[in-house]
Amino acid sequence: MANHKSSLKRIRANEAKRLRNRYQHKTTRTMVKKLRATHDKVAASDLYKQVASALDKLAKKNIIHKNKAANQKSKLAKLVNKLAA
């Protein structure tokens, strides 16, 4: 266990950040699954905007790699565009 006051604080802060990152990542994955299950073009395009934004935020915070976010957004955009109106 750490002895210094600052290292104890760092441990607490890291744990809080880890849980927050995990929550945001899991929430985004759930949104992606929901988008993939949608068959309505209008609903899917609205949901796609939210998912793309969430993926960008994860990439910005280095929770996921920026190329992974771009790859997922690209595949989801193709899926949404393929849906019939």
MOPAC internal coordinates of N, CA, C and O (Angstrom, degrees):
PM7 1SCF
backbone

  N    0.0000 0     0.00 0     0.00 0    0    0    0
  C    1.4545 1     0.00 0     0.00 0    1    0    0
  C    1.5267 1   108.91 1     0.00 0    2    1    0
  O    1.2310 1   120.88 1   -32.60 1    3    2    1
  N    1.2971 1   115.91 1   147.40 1    3    2    1
  C    1.4612 1   121.81 1  -178.50 1    5    3    2
  C    1.5256 1   110.71 1   -70.40 1    6    5    3
  O    1.2310 1   121.33 1   -28.33 1    7    6    5
  N    1.3186 1   115.07 1   151.67 1    7    6    5
  C    1.4586 1   120.57 1  -178.96 1    9    7    6
  C    1.5221 1   112.70 1  -106.25 1   10    9    7
  O    1.2310 1   120.25 1   148.98 1   11   10    9
  N    1.3082 1   117.13 1   -31.02 1   11   10    9
  C    1.4624 1   120.30 1  -175.39 1   13   11   10
  C    1.5197 1   111.09 1   -80.51 1   14   13   11
  O    1.2310 1   122.02 1   -33.00 1   15   14   13
  N    1.3203 1   113.73 1   147.00 1   15   14   13
  C    1.4545 1   119.99 1  -179.35 1   17   15   14
  C    1.5285 1   110.99 1   -60.58 1   18   17   15
  O    1.2310 1   120.80 1   137.99 1   19   18   17
  N    1.3178 1   116.07 1   -42.01 1   19   18   17
  C    1.4732 1   120.21 1  -177.74 1   21   19   18
  C    1.5297 1   111.57 1   -67.57 1   22   21   19
  O    1.2310 1   120.29 1   144.17 1   23   22   21
  N    1.3200 1   117.05 1   -35.83 1   23   22   21
  C    1.4669 1   119.14 1   179.94 1   25   23   22
  C    1.5296 1   110.97 1   -72.35 1   26   25   23
  O    1.2310 1   120.32 1   148.26 1   27   26   25
  N    1.3345 1   116.99 1   -31.74 1   27   26   25
  C    1.4628 1   120.03 1   175.31 1   29   27   26
  C    1.5340 1   109.92 1   -65.67 1   30   29   27
  O    1.2310 1   121.41 1   137.85 1   31   30   29
  N    1.3265 1   114.91 1   -42.15 1   31   30   29
  C    1.4680 1   119.78 1   178.21 1   33   31   30
  C    1.5288 1   110.19 1   -64.38 1   34   33   31
  O    1.2310 1   120.51 1   138.99 1   35   34   33
  N    1.3236 1   116.63 1   -41.01 1   35   34   33
  C    1.4673 1   121.26 1  -179.95 1   37   35   34
  C    1.5321 1   110.20 1   -61.56 1   38   37   35
  O    1.2310 1   120.12 1   140.02 1   39   38   37
  N    1.3312 1   117.37 1   -39.98 1   39   38   37
  C    1.4632 1   121.69 1   178.21 1   41   39   38
  C    1.5276 1   110.13 1   -61.92 1   42   41   39
  O    1.2310 1   120.57 1   135.59 1   43   42   41
  N    1.3327 1   116.51 1   -44.41 1   43   42   41
  C    1.4701 1   120.60 1   179.11 1   45   43   42
  C    1.5236 1   110.61 1   -63.56 1   46   45   43
  O    1.2310 1   120.58 1   135.20 1   47   46   45
  N    1.3243 1   116.50 1   -44.80 1   47   46   45
  C    1.4679 1   121.16 1  -178.02 1   49   47   46
  C    1.5222 1   110.61 1   -64.92 1   50   49   47
  O    1.2310 1   120.38 1   137.33 1   51   50   49
  N    1.3321 1   116.88 1   -42.67 1   51   50   49
  C    1.4691 1   120.75 1   179.84 1   53   51   50
  C    1.5246 1   111.60 1   -62.25 1   54   53   51
  O    1.2310 1   120.48 1   140.65 1   55   54   53
  N    1.3158 1   116.68 1   -39.35 1   55   54   53
  C    1.4597 1   120.62 1   179.27 1   57   55   54
  C    1.5274 1   110.39 1   -65.94 1   58   57   55
  O    1.2310 1   120.44 1   137.73 1   59   58   57
  N    1.3300 1   116.76 1   -42.27 1   59   58   57
  C    1.4634 1   120.53 1   178.84 1   61   59   58
  C    1.5259 1   110.51 1   -63.40 1   62   61   59
  O    1.2310 1   120.53 1   137.00 1   63   62   61
  N    1.3365 1   116.58 1   -43.00 1   63   62   61
  C    1.4702 1   120.42 1   179.38 1   65   63   62
  C    1.5210 1   111.06 1   -66.22 1   66   65   63
  O    1.2310 1   120.52 1   140.68 1   67   66   65
  N    1.3340 1   116.62 1   -39.32 1   67   66   65
  C    1.4594 1   120.92 1   179.86 1   69   67   66
  C    1.5213 1   110.50 1   -60.77 1   70   69   67
  O    1.2310 1   120.57 1   134.83 1   71   70   69
  N    1.3285 1   116.51 1   -45.17 1   71   70   69
  C    1.4608 1   120.56 1  -179.76 1   73   71   70
  C    1.5282 1   111.53 1   -66.31 1   74   73   71
  O    1.2310 1   120.69 1   140.19 1   75   74   73
  N    1.3309 1   116.29 1   -39.81 1   75   74   73
  C    1.4665 1   120.31 1   178.99 1   77   75   74
  C    1.5292 1   110.45 1   -64.69 1   78   77   75
  O    1.2310 1   120.48 1   135.37 1   79   78   77
  N    1.3435 1   116.68 1   -44.63 1   79   78   77
  C    1.4563 1   121.09 1   179.28 1   81   79   78
  C    1.5284 1   111.02 1   -62.28 1   82   81   79
  O    1.2310 1   121.00 1   138.29 1   83   82   81
  N    1.3208 1   115.70 1   -41.71 1   83   82   81
  C    1.4566 1   121.21 1  -179.65 1   85   83   82
  C    1.5254 1   110.77 1   -63.14 1   86   85   83
  O    1.2310 1   120.91 1   136.71 1   87   86   85
  N    1.3328 1   115.86 1   -43.29 1   87   86   85
  C    1.4618 1   121.42 1   179.26 1   89   87   86
  C    1.5273 1   110.64 1   -62.11 1   90   89   87
  O    1.2310 1   120.47 1   133.00 1   91   90   89
  N    1.3346 1   116.70 1   -47.00 1   91   90   89
  C    1.4621 1   120.75 1  -178.56 1   93   91   90
  C    1.5305 1   111.26 1   -64.90 1   94   93   91
  O    1.2310 1   120.57 1   139.86 1   95   94   93
  N    1.3275 1   116.52 1   -40.14 1   95   94   93
  C    1.4590 1   121.06 1   179.80 1   97   95   94
  C    1.5272 1   110.52 1   -64.96 1   98   97   95
  O    1.2310 1   120.63 1   134.54 1   99   98   97
  N    1.3197 1   116.39 1   -45.46 1   99   98   97
  C    1.4620 1   121.62 1  -179.44 1  101   99   98
  C    1.5249 1   110.45 1   -64.81 1  102  101   99
  O    1.2310 1   119.94 1   138.48 1  103  102  101
  N    1.3165 1   117.71 1   -41.52 1  103  102  101
  C    1.4565 1   122.07 1   179.03 1  105  103  102
  C    1.5194 1   110.73 1   -61.48 1  106  105  103
  O    1.2310 1   120.66 1   137.75 1  107  106  105
  N    1.3258 1   116.35 1   -42.25 1  107  106  105
  C    1.4623 1   120.97 1   179.96 1  109  107  106
  C    1.5254 1   110.09 1   -65.94 1  110  109  107
  O    1.2310 1   120.01 1   137.90 1  111  110  109
  N    1.3277 1   117.59 1   -42.10 1  111  110  109
  C    1.4664 1   120.31 1   178.39 1  113  111  110
  C    1.5292 1   110.95 1   -60.81 1  114  113  111
  O    1.2310 1   120.47 1   141.05 1  115  114  113
  N    1.3320 1   116.71 1   -38.95 1  115  114  113
  C    1.4552 1   121.37 1   178.16 1  117  115  114
  C    1.5231 1   110.28 1   -64.89 1  118  117  115
  O    1.2310 1   120.50 1   139.41 1  119  118  117
  N    1.3336 1   116.65 1   -40.59 1  119  118  117
  C    1.4659 1   120.89 1   177.95 1  121  119  118
  C    1.5301 1   110.86 1   -63.10 1  122  121  119
  O    1.2310 1   120.33 1   140.87 1  123  122  121
  N    1.3236 1   116.98 1   -39.13 1  123  122  121
  C    1.4599 1   121.52 1   179.09 1  125  123  122
  C    1.5256 1   109.78 1   -63.88 1  126  125  123
  O    1.2310 1   120.36 1   135.60 1  127  126  125
  N    1.3363 1   116.92 1   -44.40 1  127  126  125
  C    1.4669 1   120.60 1   178.29 1  129  127  126
  C    1.5215 1   111.00 1   -61.32 1  130  129  127
  O    1.2310 1   120.83 1   138.86 1  131  130  129
  N    1.3214 1   116.01 1   -41.14 1  131  130  129
  C    1.4591 1   120.96 1   179.12 1  133  131  130
  C    1.5270 1   110.37 1   -63.20 1  134  133  131
  O    1.2310 1   120.46 1   139.12 1  135  134  133
  N    1.3307 1   116.73 1   -40.88 1  135  134  133
  C    1.4591 1   121.34 1   178.74 1  137  135  134
  C    1.5243 1   111.11 1   -64.83 1  138  137  135
  O    1.2310 1   120.18 1   137.80 1  139  138  137
  N    1.3178 1   117.26 1   -42.20 1  139  138  137
  C    1.4652 1   120.79 1   179.71 1  141  139  138
  C    1.5311 1   111.32 1   -64.50 1  142  141  139
  O    1.2310 1   120.03 1   150.56 1  143  142  141
  N    1.3298 1   117.55 1   -29.44 1  143  142  141
  C    1.4580 1   121.56 1  -178.57 1  145  143  142
  C    1.5309 1   112.56 1   -82.68 1  146  145  143
  O    1.2310 1   120.29 1   165.46 1  147  146  145
  N    1.3327 1   117.05 1   -14.54 1  147  146  145
  C    1.4622 1   120.87 1  -177.46 1  149  147  146
  C    1.5269 1   110.79 1   -75.76 1  150  149  147
  O    1.2310 1   120.91 1   -41.96 1  151  150  149
  N    1.3343 1   115.87 1   138.04 1  151  150  149
  C    1.4606 1   120.88 1   179.94 1  153  151  150
  C    1.5230 1   112.01 1  -116.55 1  154  153  151
  O    1.2310 1   120.07 1   178.78 1  155  154  153
  N    1.3246 1   117.48 1    -1.22 1  155  154  153
  C    1.4594 1   122.29 1   178.87 1  157  155  154
  C    1.5264 1   109.30 1   -96.27 1  158  157  155
  O    1.2310 1   120.08 1   -55.70 1  159  158  157
  N    1.3195 1   117.46 1   124.30 1  159  158  157
  C    1.4715 1   121.62 1  -173.99 1  161  159  158
  C    1.5228 1   112.21 1   -62.76 1  162  161  159
  O    1.2310 1   119.92 1   136.96 1  163  162  161
  N    1.3382 1   117.75 1   -43.04 1  163  162  161
  C    1.4685 1   121.23 1  -177.48 1  165  163  162
  C    1.5333 1   110.42 1   -64.61 1  166  165  163
  O    1.2310 1   120.87 1   132.51 1  167  166  165
  N    1.3243 1   115.94 1   -47.49 1  167  166  165
  C    1.4659 1   120.27 1   179.42 1  169  167  166
  C    1.5248 1   110.40 1   -64.36 1  170  169  167
  O    1.2310 1   120.75 1   140.35 1  171  170  169
  N    1.3226 1   116.18 1   -39.65 1  171  170  169
  C    1.4641 1   120.42 1  -178.34 1  173  171  170
  C    1.5224 1   111.08 1   -66.19 1  174  173  171
  O    1.2310 1   120.04 1   140.34 1  175  174  173
  N    1.3338 1   117.54 1   -39.66 1  175  174  173
  C    1.4673 1   119.11 1  -179.16 1  177  175  174
  C    1.5258 1   111.15 1   -68.99 1  178  177  175
  O    1.2310 1   120.21 1   144.93 1  179  178  177
  N    1.3387 1   117.20 1   -35.07 1  179  178  177
  C    1.4674 1   119.90 1   175.74 1  181  179  178
  C    1.5241 1   110.70 1   -66.45 1  182  181  179
  O    1.2310 1   121.18 1   135.65 1  183  182  181
  N    1.3269 1   115.35 1   -44.35 1  183  182  181
  C    1.4592 1   120.49 1  -179.58 1  185  183  182
  C    1.5271 1   110.91 1   -67.04 1  186  185  183
  O    1.2310 1   120.53 1   145.95 1  187  186  185
  N    1.3371 1   116.59 1   -34.05 1  187  186  185
  C    1.4614 1   120.32 1   180.00 1  189  187  186
  C    1.5351 1   111.09 1   -60.89 1  190  189  187
  O    1.2310 1   120.18 1   141.42 1  191  190  189
  N    1.3214 1   117.26 1   -38.58 1  191  190  189
  C    1.4694 1   120.82 1   179.21 1  193  191  190
  C    1.5287 1   110.69 1   -60.27 1  194  193  191
  O    1.2310 1   120.83 1   137.04 1  195  194  193
  N    1.3309 1   116.02 1   -42.96 1  195  194  193
  C    1.4703 1   120.69 1   179.41 1  197  195  194
  C    1.5276 1   111.00 1   -66.79 1  198  197  195
  O    1.2310 1   120.80 1   136.78 1  199  198  197
  N    1.3238 1   116.08 1   -43.22 1  199  198  197
  C    1.4682 1   120.58 1  -178.47 1  201  199  198
  C    1.5268 1   110.39 1   -65.41 1  202  201  199
  O    1.2310 1   120.31 1   136.33 1  203  202  201
  N    1.3331 1   117.02 1   -43.67 1  203  202  201
  C    1.4652 1   120.72 1   179.74 1  205  203  202
  C    1.5184 1   110.55 1   -61.27 1  206  205  203
  O    1.2310 1   120.71 1   138.44 1  207  206  205
  N    1.3185 1   116.25 1   -41.56 1  207  206  205
  C    1.4618 1   120.76 1   178.36 1  209  207  206
  C    1.5262 1   111.07 1   -62.90 1  210  209  207
  O    1.2310 1   120.87 1   135.37 1  211  210  209
  N    1.3275 1   115.94 1   -44.63 1  211  210  209
  C    1.4740 1   120.60 1   179.91 1  213  211  210
  C    1.5269 1   110.74 1   -63.48 1  214  213  211
  O    1.2310 1   120.22 1   138.66 1  215  214  213
  N    1.3336 1   117.18 1   -41.34 1  215  214  213
  C    1.4651 1   120.33 1   179.12 1  217  215  214
  C    1.5309 1   110.67 1   -64.42 1  218  217  215
  O    1.2310 1   120.51 1   139.40 1  219  218  217
  N    1.3320 1   116.62 1   -40.60 1  219  218  217
  C    1.4645 1   120.44 1   177.88 1  221  219  218
  C    1.5299 1   111.42 1   -61.96 1  222  221  219
  O    1.2310 1   120.91 1   139.66 1  223  222  221
  N    1.3296 1   115.87 1   -40.34 1  223  222  221
  C    1.4659 1   120.09 1   179.42 1  225  223  222
  C    1.5280 1   111.03 1   -64.65 1  226  225  223
  O    1.2310 1   120.70 1   138.44 1  227  226  225
  N    1.3513 1   116.27 1   -41.56 1  227  226  225
  C    1.4698 1   119.96 1   178.45 1  229  227  226
  C    1.5273 1   110.66 1   -63.14 1  230  229  227
  O    1.2310 1   120.80 1   139.08 1  231  230  229
  N    1.3288 1   116.08 1   -40.92 1  231  230  229
  C    1.4620 1   120.15 1  -179.57 1  233  231  230
  C    1.5277 1   110.45 1   -67.66 1  234  233  231
  O    1.2310 1   120.74 1   140.23 1  235  234  233
  N    1.3105 1   116.19 1   -39.77 1  235  234  233
  C    1.4714 1   120.84 1  -179.53 1  237  235  234
  C    1.5310 1   111.05 1   -61.91 1  238  237  235
  O    1.2310 1   120.85 1   143.63 1  239  238  237
  N    1.3303 1   115.97 1   -36.37 1  239  238  237
  C    1.4668 1   120.68 1  -179.10 1  241  239  238
  C    1.5257 1   112.92 1   -90.02 1  242  241  239
  O    1.2310 1   120.46 1  -172.62 1  243  242  241
  N    1.3382 1   116.73 1     7.38 1  243  242  241
  C    1.4689 1   122.90 1  -179.46 1  245  243  242
  C    1.5220 1   113.31 1    60.03 1  246  245  243
  O    1.2310 1   120.37 1  -150.13 1  247  246  245
  N    1.3178 1   116.91 1    29.87 1  247  246  245
  C    1.4530 1   120.27 1   173.83 1  249  247  246
  C    1.5298 1   108.22 1   -78.90 1  250  249  247
  O    1.2310 1   120.88 1   141.77 1  251  250  249
  N    1.3444 1   115.92 1   -38.23 1  251  250  249
  C    1.4556 1   121.30 1   170.01 1  253  251  250
  C    1.5219 1   107.60 1  -126.94 1  254  253  251
  O    1.2310 1   120.31 1   -19.45 1  255  254  253
  N    1.3157 1   117.01 1   160.55 1  255  254  253
  C    1.4657 1   121.22 1  -179.17 1  257  255  254
  C    1.5245 1   109.66 1   -71.78 1  258  257  255
  O    1.2310 1   120.57 1   -33.42 1  259  258  257
  N    1.3160 1   116.51 1   146.58 1  259  258  257
  C    1.4718 1   120.59 1  -176.63 1  261  259  258
  C    1.5237 1   111.78 1   -62.71 1  262  261  259
  O    1.2310 1   120.23 1   146.39 1  263  262  261
  N    1.3322 1   117.17 1   -33.61 1  263  262  261
  C    1.4645 1   119.79 1   178.91 1  265  263  262
  C    1.5293 1   111.58 1   -70.47 1  266  265  263
  O    1.2310 1   120.73 1   146.65 1  267  266  265
  N    1.3189 1   116.20 1   -33.35 1  267  266  265
  C    1.4619 1   119.91 1   177.00 1  269  267  266
  C    1.5245 1   109.75 1   -65.91 1  270  269  267
  O    1.2310 1   120.56 1   138.08 1  271  270  269
  N    1.3156 1   116.53 1   -41.92 1  271  270  269
  C    1.4624 1   120.69 1   178.45 1  273  271  270
  C    1.5242 1   110.18 1   -62.37 1  274  273  271
  O    1.2310 1   120.56 1   135.38 1  275  274  273
  N    1.3274 1   116.53 1   -44.62 1  275  274  273
  C    1.4602 1   121.08 1  -179.65 1  277  275  274
  C    1.5246 1   110.51 1   -63.75 1  278  277  275
  O    1.2310 1   120.65 1   138.91 1  279  278  277
  N    1.3320 1   116.36 1   -41.09 1  279  278  277
  C    1.4620 1   121.43 1   179.97 1  281  279  278
  C    1.5312 1   110.70 1   -63.27 1  282  281  279
  O    1.2310 1   120.56 1   134.82 1  283  282  281
  N    1.3216 1   116.53 1   -45.18 1  283  282  281
  C    1.4626 1   120.47 1  -179.60 1  285  283  282
  C    1.5230 1   110.89 1   -65.67 1  286  285  283
  O    1.2310 1   120.35 1   137.76 1  287  286  285
  N    1.3293 1   116.93 1   -42.24 1  287  286  285
  C    1.4644 1   120.48 1   179.19 1  289  287  286
  C    1.5266 1   110.45 1   -61.70 1  290  289  287
  O    1.2310 1   120.66 1   138.88 1  291  290  289
  N    1.3206 1   116.35 1   -41.12 1  291  290  289
  C    1.4552 1   120.99 1   180.00 1  293  291  290
  C    1.5256 1   111.37 1   -62.72 1  294  293  291
  O    1.2310 1   120.64 1   132.71 1  295  294  293
  N    1.3213 1   116.39 1   -47.29 1  295  294  293
  C    1.4623 1   120.47 1  -179.27 1  297  295  294
  C    1.5261 1   111.45 1   -65.19 1  298  297  295
  O    1.2310 1   120.59 1   140.62 1  299  298  297
  N    1.3272 1   116.47 1   -39.38 1  299  298  297
  C    1.4619 1   119.76 1   179.53 1  301  299  298
  C    1.5297 1   111.16 1   -68.99 1  302  301  299
  O    1.2310 1   120.25 1   144.14 1  303  302  301
  N    1.3424 1   117.12 1   -35.86 1  303  302  301
  C    1.4601 1   121.06 1   178.02 1  305  303  302
  C    1.5330 1   110.04 1   -63.70 1  306  305  303
  O    1.2310 1   120.57 1   137.88 1  307  306  305
  N    1.3289 1   116.52 1   -42.12 1  307  306  305
  C    1.4605 1   121.04 1   176.81 1  309  307  306
  C    1.5303 1   110.37 1   -60.45 1  310  309  307
  O    1.2310 1   120.82 1   136.26 1  311  310  309
  N    1.3304 1   116.03 1   -43.74 1  311  310  309
  C    1.4555 1   121.28 1  -178.81 1  313  311  310
  C    1.5267 1   110.59 1   -62.41 1  314  313  311
  O    1.2310 1   120.40 1   135.91 1  315  314  313
  N    1.3406 1   116.83 1   -44.09 1  315  314  313
  C    1.4671 1   121.42 1  -179.33 1  317  315  314
  C    1.5246 1   110.20 1   -66.07 1  318  317  315
  O    1.2310 1   120.35 1   139.37 1  319  318  317
  N    1.3407 1   116.94 1   -40.63 1  319  318  317
  C    1.4576 1   120.53 1  -179.03 1  321  319  318
  C    1.5236 1   112.34 1   -67.88 1  322  321  319
  O    1.2310 1   119.97 1   152.72 1  323  322  321
  N    1.3306 1   117.67 1   -27.28 1  323  322  321
  C    1.4589 1   121.76 1  -179.63 1  325  323  322
  C    1.5275 1   112.68 1   -74.67 1  326  325  323
  O    1.2310 1   121.01 1   156.77 1  327  326  325
  N    1.3403 1   115.66 1   -23.23 1  327  326  325
  C    1.4683 1   119.11 1  -176.38 1  329  327  326
  C    1.5309 1   110.75 1   -63.72 1  330  329  327
  O    1.2310 1   120.98 1   -37.21 1  331  330  329
  N    1.3225 1   115.73 1   142.79 1  331  330  329
  C    1.4774 1   120.53 1   177.13 1  333  331  330
  C    1.5183 1   109.12 1   -78.99 1  334  333  331
  O    1.2310 1   120.18 1   -33.73 1  335  334  333
  N    1.2863 1   117.26 1   146.27 1  335  334  333
  C    1.4769 1   122.53 1  -177.67 1  337  335  334
  C    1.4892 1   113.65 1   -72.28 1  338  337  335
  O    1.2310 1   120.10 1   180.00 1  339  338  337

